[in-house]
Amino acid sequence: MVERAGPDPAEQAEALHNAERELRDAQTAEDVRRVWKKYYLIVGHRKLGRLLLGRTAEQLLARE
């Protein structure tokens, strides 16, 4: 069986902060889709959804 390596924690934290900033600046649904496609493989759908609902990257990182 081949083990899948997850994203590097530092890379994931940086991506989470970047996604938070880009989602905050998004003006249209298309902007949100663009950010989602860019980050969902690194950050994950659940965390992106939580960012979209108002949680901060710091709150999400503190829960890990």
Secondary structure as GFF3:
##gff-version 3
##sequence-region A 1 64
A	DSSP	alpha_helix	9	25	.	.	.	ID=ss1
A	DSSP	alpha_helix	29	43	.	.	.	ID=ss2
A	DSSP	alpha_helix	45	52	.	.	.	ID=ss3
A	DSSP	alpha_helix	57	62	.	.	.	ID=ss4
###
